[in-house]
Amino acid sequence: MKKALFASFAGLLALSGCQVGPVFHQPDTPVPKTWAAMTPTATATDNWPGSDWWTGFGSTQLDGLIQQAMAENLDIGAAMARIEMANGQAREAGAPLLPSIGAGATGGAARQLSMLGQERQHTFEAGVLQASYELDFWGKNRSALQAAENRADAARFDAEVVRTSTAASVATTYINLLGLQDQLEILKTNLRREQDTLAGTTSMQQAGMIPLLAVAQQRQAVDSLAATIPPLVQQIEHLHTALAILVGELPENLHLQPESLDQLQMPAVVAGLPSGLLLRRPDVQMAEAQLKAANANVRVARADFFPSIDLTASGGIESYTLSNFTVPPLGIYTLAASITQPLFHGGYLRGQLEHAKGAYQLALEDYRKTALSAFGDVEDALSATTQFSAQKQAEDENVTSARMSYDMSREAFHAGTTTILSVLNGQSELLSAEQGQAQAQQAYLDALVGLYGALGGGWSSTTAGKEAAAFFKKRRKNFWRCWAMGIVSANAHGPAS
C-alpha cells in the first residue's frame, strides 16, 4: 500500500512541468563603439581597473582606511543583512515546491450512548503521518521561486554597489581632506610671509622710508589672510568626521598620519571597451536581476487564473480499547485530491496581473536608464580627467609665474622703485595661484576616483555570476534530490550567503 501511495504521488508530481506567462529575454541595449571623451592619443583596450584600484595612489594609509571600511562600514553591514533577508525569502518561496509533511498523535477516552440508553465507553490511540502538496502544474510556485532567487541576486549586486561606492567615497573624502590640509599649509605659509613683510614695512616706516599708509595696508592684508584659516579648519574637521563614519570609527579614535597630495601617485587612466561595461557595473546587474524578478512575477499572476490542484495523504495506526476487550491496531490511510478553479473575484486577479505587468515595464525602464547612465558616467569621468589634467598643468605654470612676479615686486619695493601695493598684489596673486594649484590637483585625483567608480570599481559579473550560478545550482540539486527521495530537509535551499 505504501508503495502504491508513493507511486501515485510520484506520478502526479511528474505532471508538474509547464509554465504560463512570458519568457524572459535580455533587453536590447545600445552600446557605443568607443568613448567620445577619450583623448585622441589614447586608445580604449580591454583593460579594466583591478578590484584594489585604490592602491594605485601609493598611500598605505588610504589602503588601510578602505580595508577598514570594507569590514566596518555600516552601509555594507546593512547590505549584507538585506542579502540574508533575500536568501530567507528565497527559501520561503521554494517551500511550496516540496510536500509538507507532519506527524500527529491523539488519544483519550470516549463515551457513546445509544437510542435505548445503553452506554459504551472506550479509549483510543492513533498516530498519523500527514502529507500535502500543491501540484505546480502551471509553474506558479517555480516562478515565485525564480522571482525570489532574482531578488536575492539583486541584493547581492546591491551589496557590490555599496562596496564600490563606499571605497570611492573613502578615497574621495581622504583626497579632499589632504587637499584642504595642503591649502591650510599654503595659507599658513603665506600668513608667515605676510607677517614678515609687515615687520619689514614697520621697520621701514619707523626709519622714515615709507609712509604709515603702507604699514596699514600690509596689516590689513595680514588680518584678511588670518580670517580665512578658521573656516578651512572647520571644513577639515568636518571631512575628518565624515571619514571616520565611513570606516565605522568614532572621530576621536581616527588618527591619521600626516600626508600630502604631492606624496600620492597619479594612476594611469584606463578605460575598457564600452561593450564590456554593463558586465562590470553592479548597479546594471542589479537592475537586470530586478527585471527578471518582475518577469517571473508576471508568470505568477498569470498562473493564478488557472486551476489549483492540491494533493493530501495521511497514514498511520489506530487502536481502540473497549471495556471487555482491545481492538488490535489498525492501519489507516487516506489519499485525496482537490481542484479549485477561480470563477469570480471582483477583478482581483486581473488587477494583480496588470500590476505585475506594470511593475515589469517599470523595471524595464529602470534597467534601460541604469545602462544608459552607466555609459554617461564613464564619458563624464573621462572628460573630467582630461580637463582637470590640463588645468593642473596650467596651474603649475601659473604658480611659477606668480612666484617670479612676487619676488621681483619685493626686490623693487626694497629698492624703492615701487610701492607696497605692488607687493600686496604680488602676494595676492601668488596665494591665489598656489591655492588654484592645490585645488586643481585635488580635482584631478577626484576625477580619477570618479572614473574608477564609473568603470565599476574593478567589479566584474563574470566571477560573481559564476558564484551565484554555483549557489543556485547546488540549491536546485538538493531540492530535486529531496523530491525524488521523498525527504524534506530544512536546508534544501543551501546555506545563507
Sequence and secondary structure as in RCSB ss.txt:
>XXXX:A:sequence
MKKALFASFAGLLALSGCQVGPVFHQPDTPVPKTWAAMTPTATATDNWPGSDWWTGFGSTQLDGLIQQAMAENLD
IGAAMARIEMANGQAREAGAPLLPSIGAGATGGAARQLSMLGQERQHTFEAGVLQASYELDFWGKNRSALQAAEN
RADAARFDAEVVRTSTAASVATTYINLLGLQDQLEILKTNLRREQDTLAGTTSMQQAGMIPLLAVAQQRQAVDSL
AATIPPLVQQIEHLHTALAILVGELPENLHLQPESLDQLQMPAVVAGLPSGLLLRRPDVQMAEAQLKAANANVRV
ARADFFPSIDLTASGGIESYTLSNFTVPPLGIYTLAASITQPLFHGGYLRGQLEHAKGAYQLALEDYRKTALSAF
GDVEDALSATTQFSAQKQAEDENVTSARMSYDMSREAFHAGTTTILSVLNGQSELLSAEQGQAQAQQAYLDALVG
LYGALGGGWSSTTAGKEAAAFFKKRRKNFWRCWAMGIVSANAHGPAS
>XXXX:A:secstr
 HHHHHHHHHHHHHT     S           SS TTS TT    S    TTGGGGG  HHHHHHHHHHHHH HH
HHHHHHHHHHHHHHHHHHHGGGS EEEEEEEEEEEEEE TTS EEEEEEEEEEEEEEEEE TTSHHHHHHHHHHH
HHHHHHHHHHHHHHHHHHHHHHHHHHHHHHHHHHHHHHHHHHHHHHHHHHHHHHHHTTSS HHHHHHHHHHHHHH
HHTHHHHHHHHHHHHHHHHHHTT  GGG       GGGS         GGGSTTS HHHHHHHHHHHHHHHHHHH
HHHTTS EEEEEEEEEEEEEEESS EEEEEEEEEEEEEEE     TTHHHHHHHHHHHHHHHHHHHHHHHHHHHH
HHHHHHHHHHHHHHHHHHHHHHHHHHHHHHHHHHHHHHHTTSS HHHHHHHHHHHHHHHHHHHHHHHHHHHHHHH
HHHHTTTT  HHHHHHHHHHHHHHHHHHHHHHHHHT   TTTT    
